[in-house]
């Protein structure tokens, strides 16, 4: 009989479920994709249901249920933090206490209540950073590797250094709360007017518009950084231990103003602040990686935790650290903890063998629901949608490549949904990277988001090093590494542009994906992980000579990435996308006569700004 392990992350941020069968990943998904509530932190009932249905089992068939952290240790940390600052922080503590003293303190009871399972199911609770580390190492293509996990905070740990060998991993060193690189970055996210736990990637995207003129101030006042990457924060500047905000009056005085109000005008100082904290973060990440290499002596590095989603910092590690290769968990944040908790139990606690695969064991992170063509056809017919049905793979690839070449914006839904925050060519919006107008068109008419936000390229793996400064042996299948556009693909620009004016300059032969510092958040595409996308891109390359396209997530600002064909059609109707491709069905807006109507303003207002 097969053995099943269900991993769960829930109740704090970005709930998810993952299921293993004899150690192999069966399914994994975030709850937000089903509920349509971004970063849904509730119990992942729909994600659990999907995982069980994929395996064809009931919850009673599950041997173990793993939860991604230890709530009792988290409770101890909150209590000790309050005691350390009391009586300051009473208001913040009084808000947290009812939550901590409720069902969450007895997580076994809460899980049993939500799962509806009998007492025979055994519960296991790894520590938060054990779950992160397991999610980084076990699916990786490395037999041995150093492991780094960096985030805001788990129970106590905020940064952990470990090592993985074969089927075992262990954590060797840690930095503990309240000293946290993730919380330092989140403090600047908050101060620059973005939402903590979801706006950090906006801050990273804003950084290239600025100059790191506050870097010295940060290093002198906020963080004491050692050569080995260890650090301490001066807590007098922050408010997250004792208050309901990230920064305090001393922080605001240091940088000369109160926090920016959300949605207010971005100023050059905010861009400079973003550039400064990004520079400091990269330096911490690089020093920590170098120390991990010195401590472990391993050739390879695995990364997870929310800070590992800082793909600019990851690129610095790849290019400047002693490691030969790195691998980053695609669901590096809390959602990935569900997968890591299950893998930690299977390999570390049950001592089950591990099979290392040449690419990795994550299956392209395409671990979510997929929808059959016959069901899609029935749905489209019921909605009076006019479509072209491409009966062969070659016909589909050629037709979509032709439409992209004509500068159409394509909504692309194919195969299983991605697990993790990035659209990887399964639930994507795709466009021509050569088009000078495509970035502004996508940002303003389709994504409805800030104009400064860059778009990421997808590039055929065999051509990646022709366009980007990445070695042929390196890979970036999960859009988690930033690399510079190669010098010979760049175009000269006039000097003197500052801030958002840099957006108007065409910087390369693929301007729609070239950020203002000539960087790009790279995803390499191959036939093993994503055969249909690779086939279409090769046809586009044959037609145009260009192996690069834009790839952004199929959603609007504030909306989770689409899951179902129904989600995709609704988003298509609520934006100005030109074409929707659902598996082998091509739907062009221009030929529709009786499309279902949708109130665009109401649709867009249904999602929060972040």
C-alpha positions in Angstrom: 0.0 0.0 0.0 1.3 3.5 -0.8 2.1 5.8 2.0 0.6 9.3 1.9 1.8 12.4 3.7 -0.2 15.7 3.6 1.6 18.9 4.3 -0.2 22.1 5.4 0.8 25.7 5.8 -2.1 27.8 7.2 -3.4 30.5 9.5 -0.6 33.1 9.1 0.1 33.9 5.5 -0.4 32.2 2.1 -2.0 28.9 3.1 -1.3 25.8 1.0 -1.5 22.0 0.9 0.9 19.5 -0.6 0.6 15.7 -0.9 3.3 13.1 -1.2 2.9 9.5 -2.2 5.8 7.3 -1.2 7.9 10.5 -1.1 6.9 11.7 -4.6 5.0 14.9 -5.1 1.4 14.2 -6.2 0.0 17.8 -6.0 0.5 21.2 -4.4 -1.5 24.4 -4.5 -2.2 27.6 -2.6 -5.6 28.2 -1.2 -5.8 31.7 -2.8 -6.1 30.2 -6.3 -9.4 28.5 -5.3 -11.0 31.2 -3.0 -9.8 34.1 -5.2 -8.6 35.9 -2.0 -5.0 36.9 -2.4 -2.6 35.5 0.2 -5.6 33.6 1.8 -4.4 32.6 5.3 -7.4 30.5 6.2 -7.4 26.7 6.4 -6.6 25.4 2.9 -9.7 23.2 2.6 -10.0 23.6 -1.2 -6.3 22.9 -1.7 -6.5 19.8 0.4 -9.6 18.6 -1.5 -7.7 19.1 -4.8 -4.7 17.2 -3.6 -6.8 14.3 -2.4 -8.8 14.1 -5.6 -5.6 14.1 -7.7 -4.4 11.1 -5.7 -7.8 9.5 -5.8 -7.9 9.0 -2.0 -9.8 10.2 1.0 -8.4 12.0 4.0 -8.7 8.7 6.0 -6.1 7.2 3.6 -3.5 9.8 4.7 -0.8 8.3 7.0 0.6 11.6 8.4 -0.4 15.2 8.4 2.4 17.7 8.8 2.2 21.3 9.7 4.9 23.7 8.7 5.8 25.1 12.1 5.5 24.7 15.8 2.7 27.1 17.1 3.7 26.6 20.7 7.2 27.9 20.0 5.7 30.9 18.2 3.5 31.5 21.2 6.5 31.5 23.5 8.3 34.0 21.2 5.3 36.4 21.3 5.1 36.2 25.1 8.9 36.7 25.6 8.9 39.6 23.2 6.1 41.3 25.0 7.8 40.7 28.4 11.0 42.2 27.0 9.2 45.4 26.0 6.4 45.6 28.6 4.5 47.8 29.4 5.2 49.2 25.9 3.3 47.2 23.3 0.3 46.3 25.4 -2.1 47.3 22.6 -0.3 45.1 20.0 -0.1 42.2 22.4 -3.8 42.5 23.4 -4.6 42.1 19.7 -2.5 39.0 19.3 -3.3 37.2 22.5 -6.9 36.1 21.7 -5.7 34.6 18.4 -2.8 32.8 20.1 -4.9 31.5 23.0 -7.6 30.3 20.6 -7.6 27.2 18.5 -4.2 28.0 17.0 -2.4 27.1 20.3 -3.9 23.6 20.0 -3.1 23.0 16.4 -3.8 19.3 16.5 -7.4 20.0 17.5 -7.7 22.7 14.9 -6.3 20.5 12.1 -8.5 17.6 13.2 -11.6 19.9 13.2 -10.9 21.2 9.7 -9.9 17.9 8.2 -12.6 15.9 9.8 -10.2 13.0 10.4 -10.2 10.4 13.1 -7.5 10.1 15.8 -5.5 7.4 13.9 -4.0 10.1 11.7 -0.7 11.2 13.2 0.3 14.9 13.3 3.9 16.0 12.9 5.2 19.6 13.5 8.7 20.4 12.1 10.1 23.8 12.9 9.4 26.6 10.4 13.0 26.8 9.1 13.2 23.0 9.0 10.3 23.1 6.6 11.8 25.8 4.5 15.2 24.0 4.4 13.6 20.7 3.4 11.6 22.4 0.6 14.9 23.8 -0.7 17.1 20.7 -0.5 14.9 17.6 -1.2 13.5 18.6 -4.6 16.8 20.0 -5.7 19.1 18.4 -8.3 21.9 18.1 -5.8 23.1 15.0 -3.9 24.8 17.3 -1.4 24.4 21.0 -0.8 24.6 23.9 1.6 21.2 25.3 2.6 20.2 28.8 3.4 16.8 29.9 4.6 16.0 33.6 5.2 12.6 35.2 6.0 10.8 37.5 8.4 10.5 35.1 11.3 9.4 31.5 11.9 9.2 30.6 15.6 12.5 32.2 16.6 14.8 31.7 13.6 15.0 34.4 10.9 18.1 33.0 9.0 19.3 29.4 9.1 22.4 27.8 7.7 22.3 24.0 7.1 23.6 21.2 5.0 21.9 18.4 3.1 23.5 15.0 2.2 21.6 12.3 0.5 18.3 11.8 2.3 19.3 13.8 5.5 19.6 17.5 6.2 20.4 19.4 9.4 20.5 23.0 10.4 23.9 24.2 11.8 23.5 27.9 12.7 20.8 30.5 13.0 20.1 34.2 13.5 17.1 34.7 15.8 14.3 37.2 16.1 14.1 40.2 16.5 17.1 40.5 14.2 15.8 39.7 10.7 16.8 40.6 7.2 13.3 39.9 6.0 11.8 42.3 8.6 14.4 44.9 7.7 13.3 44.7 4.1 9.7 44.7 5.1 10.3 47.8 7.2 11.4 49.7 4.1 8.5 48.2 2.2 6.1 49.7 4.7 8.0 53.0 4.9 7.8 53.4 1.1 4.0 52.9 1.2 3.7 49.3 0.1 1.9 46.4 1.9 4.1 44.2 4.0 4.2 40.5 3.0 3.1 41.3 -0.6 4.7 44.6 -1.6 8.4 43.6 -1.2 8.7 42.7 -4.9 7.4 46.2 -5.8 10.2 47.7 -3.7 12.7 45.4 -5.5 11.3 46.5 -8.9 11.5 50.2 -7.8 15.1 50.0 -6.7 16.8 50.4 -10.2 15.1 53.8 -10.6 17.1 55.1 -7.6 20.6 55.6 -6.3 21.7 53.9 -3.1 22.5 57.2 -1.4 21.0 56.0 1.9 23.1 52.8 2.0 25.7 54.3 4.4 23.0 55.6 6.7 21.4 52.1 6.9 24.8 50.5 7.6 25.7 53.0 10.2 22.4 53.2 12.1 20.1 50.2 11.4 22.3 47.1 10.9 25.6 46.0 12.2 26.7 43.6 9.5 29.7 41.2 10.1 32.0 39.7 7.5 30.3 36.2 7.9 26.8 37.7 7.1 25.6 37.7 10.7 24.1 40.9 11.8 22.2 42.7 14.5 19.5 45.4 14.1 19.2 48.6 16.2 15.7 48.0 17.5 15.3 51.6 18.6 14.4 52.4 14.9 11.7 49.8 14.5 8.2 49.2 15.9 7.5 45.6 14.9 8.3 44.1 18.3 6.0 46.3 20.4 3.7 48.0 18.0 1.3 47.6 15.1 3.6 49.2 12.5 7.1 48.3 11.1 9.0 51.6 11.7 9.1 54.0 14.6 9.7 57.8 15.1 13.5 57.4 15.2 13.4 55.7 11.8 11.3 58.5 10.3 13.6 61.1 11.7 16.6 59.3 10.3 15.2 59.5 6.8 13.6 62.9 7.2 9.9 62.1 6.7 6.9 60.0 7.9 6.0 56.8 5.9 4.6 57.4 2.4 0.8 57.0 2.2 -0.2 54.1 0.0 -1.1 55.2 -3.5 0.4 58.7 -3.1 3.0 60.1 -5.5 6.3 58.2 -5.6 9.2 60.6 -5.1 12.9 60.2 -6.0 13.7 59.7 -2.3 11.5 56.5 -2.3 13.4 55.2 -5.3 16.7 56.0 -3.6 15.5 54.3 -0.4 14.5 51.2 -2.4 17.9 51.1 -4.1 19.7 51.5 -0.8 17.9 48.7 1.1 18.2 46.5 -1.9 22.0 47.0 -2.0 22.3 46.2 1.7 20.1 43.1 1.3 22.3 41.9 -1.6 25.4 42.3 0.5 23.9 40.4 3.5 22.8 37.6 1.2 26.2 37.4 -0.5 28.2 37.4 2.7 25.9 34.7 4.2 26.3 32.6 1.1 30.1 32.9 1.3 30.0 31.9 4.9 27.8 28.9 4.1 30.3 27.8 1.6 33.2 28.1 4.1 31.3 26.2 6.8 29.9 23.3 4.6 32.5 23.0 1.9 29.7 22.1 -0.6 29.8 23.1 -4.3 26.0 23.7 -4.5 23.6 25.9 -2.6 19.8 25.6 -2.0 17.7 28.6 -0.9 14.2 29.1 0.5 12.3 31.5 2.7 10.7 34.8 1.7 14.0 36.5 1.2 14.9 33.9 -1.4 12.2 35.5 -3.6 14.6 38.4 -3.9 15.8 37.4 -7.4 18.2 40.3 -7.7 20.0 39.0 -4.6 19.9 35.5 -5.9 21.6 36.6 -9.1 24.4 38.2 -7.1 24.9 35.0 -5.2 25.0 33.0 -8.5 27.6 35.4 -10.1 29.7 36.3 -7.1 29.6 33.5 -4.5 32.0 30.5 -4.6 29.1 28.1 -5.3 29.0 26.4 -8.7 25.2 26.2 -8.9 22.3 27.3 -6.8 18.7 26.0 -6.7 15.8 28.0 -5.2 12.5 26.5 -4.1 9.8 28.0 -6.5 7.4 28.4 -3.6 10.0 29.9 -1.4 7.6 31.6 1.0 5.2 30.1 3.5 3.3 28.2 0.9 6.3 26.1 0.2 6.5 25.2 3.9 3.6 22.7 3.3 5.7 20.8 0.8 8.9 21.0 2.9 7.1 19.8 6.1 6.0 16.7 4.3 9.4 16.0 2.7 11.1 16.6 6.1 9.0 13.9 7.6 9.5 11.4 4.8 13.2 11.7 4.5 14.6 13.1 7.8 12.2 11.5 10.3 11.2 8.3 8.6 14.6 7.9 7.0 13.2 7.1 3.5 15.6 7.1 0.5 15.8 10.1 -1.8 16.1 9.9 -5.6 18.0 12.9 -7.1 16.9 13.9 -10.6 19.1 15.8 -13.1 16.8 18.8 -13.5 15.0 18.6 -10.1 12.0 16.8 -8.5 9.6 19.7 -8.6 8.2 18.9 -12.1 8.5 22.5 -13.2 6.4 23.4 -10.1 3.4 22.7 -12.3 1.6 20.8 -9.5 -1.9 22.3 -9.5 -5.2 21.6 -11.2 -5.5 21.1 -15.0 -8.6 21.0 -17.2 -9.5 18.7 -20.0 -10.2 20.1 -23.5 -13.6 18.5 -23.7 -14.7 20.3 -20.6 -13.3 23.6 -21.8 -15.1 23.2 -25.2 -18.4 22.6 -23.3 -17.8 25.7 -21.2 -17.0 27.9 -24.2 -20.0 26.7 -26.1 -22.2 27.4 -23.1 -20.9 31.0 -23.0 -21.4 31.6 -26.8 -17.7 32.1 -27.3 -16.3 32.1 -30.8 -13.1 30.1 -30.9 -10.6 28.4 -33.2 -9.8 24.8 -32.2 -6.2 23.8 -33.1 -6.2 20.1 -33.7 -2.5 19.6 -33.7 0.4 20.8 -31.6 2.1 22.4 -34.6 -1.0 24.3 -35.6 -1.4 25.7 -32.1 2.2 26.7 -31.9 2.1 28.4 -35.3 -1.1 30.2 -34.7 -0.2 31.7 -31.3 3.3 32.6 -32.5 1.7 34.4 -35.5 -0.7 36.3 -33.1 2.2 37.4 -30.8 4.2 38.6 -33.8 1.2 40.8 -34.7 1.6 42.4 -31.2 -1.4 40.8 -29.7 -1.4 40.3 -25.9 -2.1 36.6 -25.2 -3.8 35.1 -22.1 -2.3 31.6 -21.9 -3.8 28.7 -19.9 -2.1 25.3 -20.3 -1.8 22.2 -18.2 -1.4 22.1 -14.5 -1.3 25.4 -12.5 1.9 26.6 -11.0 2.7 26.2 -7.3 4.4 29.3 -6.0 4.0 33.0 -6.7 5.3 33.1 -10.2 3.4 32.3 -13.5 5.8 29.9 -15.3 4.0 29.5 -18.6 0.9 27.6 -17.4 -1.2 30.6 -16.2 0.6 33.5 -18.1 0.0 36.6 -20.1 2.5 36.6 -23.0 3.6 39.3 -25.4 6.3 40.3 -27.9 9.4 41.4 -26.0 10.6 43.4 -29.1 7.7 45.8 -28.9 8.6 49.2 -27.5 5.0 49.8 -26.3 4.3 46.5 -24.8 5.4 47.2 -21.2 3.1 50.3 -20.9 0.2 48.5 -22.7 0.4 45.5 -20.3 0.9 47.6 -17.2 -1.9 50.1 -17.8 -4.5 48.3 -19.9 -4.2 44.7 -18.7 -2.5 44.4 -15.3 -3.8 47.8 -14.1 -0.7 48.3 -12.0 2.1 50.8 -11.4 3.9 52.0 -14.5 7.3 51.3 -13.0 6.8 47.6 -12.7 9.1 45.6 -15.0 8.1 42.5 -17.0 10.1 39.3 -17.0 11.4 37.5 -20.0 10.9 33.9 -20.9 13.7 32.6 -23.1 14.4 29.3 -24.8 17.0 27.6 -22.6 19.4 26.9 -25.5 19.5 30.7 -26.3 19.6 32.2 -22.8 23.3 33.0 -22.8 22.9 34.7 -26.2 20.7 37.4 -24.7 21.6 37.4 -21.0 24.8 37.2 -18.9 24.2 33.7 -17.6 26.5 30.8 -18.2 25.2 28.0 -20.5 25.4 25.5 -17.7 23.2 27.7 -15.5 19.4 27.5 -15.5 16.6 29.7 -14.3 13.4 27.6 -14.8 11.5 29.3 -11.9 12.0 33.0 -12.7 14.0 33.5 -9.5 17.3 34.9 -10.9 18.0 38.3 -12.3 20.7 38.6 -14.9 21.9 41.5 -17.0 21.0 41.8 -20.7 24.2 41.1 -22.7 26.1 44.1 -23.9 25.7 43.4 -27.6 21.9 43.3 -27.2 21.8 46.8 -25.5 21.1 50.1 -27.1 22.7 53.4 -26.1 20.5 55.9 -24.2 20.9 59.6 -23.6 22.4 60.5 -20.2 20.6 62.6 -17.6 17.2 60.8 -17.3 16.2 60.2 -13.7 13.4 58.4 -11.8 10.4 57.2 -13.8 11.6 59.2 -16.9 14.0 56.2 -17.5 10.9 54.3 -18.5 10.8 56.2 -21.8 14.2 55.0 -23.0 14.6 51.9 -25.2 17.5 50.0 -23.8 17.8 46.9 -25.8 16.6 44.8 -28.8 14.0 43.4 -26.3 12.9 46.6 -24.6 9.7 45.3 -23.1 11.6 43.1 -20.7 14.8 45.2 -20.1 14.6 47.0 -16.8 16.1 50.5 -16.5 19.4 49.0 -15.1 19.6 46.6 -18.1 18.6 43.7 -15.9 15.9 41.1 -16.4 14.2 38.5 -14.1 14.9 35.5 -16.2 12.9 32.3 -16.8 14.5 29.6 -19.1 12.0 27.4 -20.9 12.7 23.8 -22.1 10.7 20.9 -23.5 11.0 18.8 -20.4 9.3 21.1 -18.0 6.9 23.0 -20.3 6.7 21.3 -23.8 3.8 23.2 -25.2 5.2 26.6 -24.3 8.7 25.6 -25.6 7.1 24.5 -28.9 5.3 27.8 -29.4 8.4 29.8 -28.5 10.5 27.8 -31.0 7.9 28.6 -33.7 8.1 32.3 -32.7 11.9 32.1 -33.0 11.6 30.6 -36.4 9.3 33.4 -37.6 11.1 36.3 -36.0 14.7 35.3 -35.1 13.9 36.2 -31.4 13.8 33.4 -28.7 12.5 35.8 -26.0 8.9 36.7 -25.0 7.3 38.6 -22.2 5.8 36.4 -19.5 3.7 37.9 -16.6 1.1 36.3 -14.3 -2.4 35.9 -15.6 -4.3 38.2 -13.3 -4.9 41.8 -12.6 -3.4 43.8 -9.7 -4.6 42.4 -6.4 -6.0 39.2 -7.9 -4.5 35.8 -7.4 -3.3 34.1 -10.6 -6.2 32.5 -12.4 -6.9 28.8 -11.8 -9.9 27.7 -13.9 -11.0 28.4 -17.5 -13.8 30.4 -15.9 -11.3 32.6 -14.0 -9.3 33.1 -17.2 -12.4 34.1 -19.3 -13.5 36.5 -16.6 -10.1 38.2 -16.4 -9.9 38.3 -20.2 -13.3 40.1 -20.3 -12.2 42.4 -17.5 -9.1 43.6 -19.3 -8.0 44.6 -22.8 -6.3 41.4 -23.6 -6.5 40.6 -27.3 -6.4 36.8 -27.3 -7.2 34.0 -24.8 -5.7 30.5 -25.4 -7.3 27.8 -23.3 -5.4 24.6 -24.0 -5.9 24.1 -27.8 -8.7 26.7 -28.1 -7.8 30.2 -29.4 -10.3 33.0 -28.6 -9.8 36.4 -30.4 -11.6 39.4 -28.9 -11.9 41.0 -32.4 -14.3 38.3 -33.8 -16.6 37.9 -30.8 -20.3 38.8 -31.2 -22.1 37.4 -28.2 -19.5 37.3 -25.4 -20.9 37.4 -21.9 -20.8 40.9 -20.5 -18.8 41.9 -17.4 -18.7 45.1 -15.5 -15.0 45.9 -15.7 -15.0 48.5 -12.9 -16.8 46.1 -10.6 -14.5 43.3 -11.5 -11.3 45.3 -10.9 -12.7 46.8 -7.6 -13.2 43.2 -6.3 -9.5 43.0 -5.5 -7.3 44.9 -3.0 -4.6 47.2 -4.3 -2.0 44.7 -3.2 
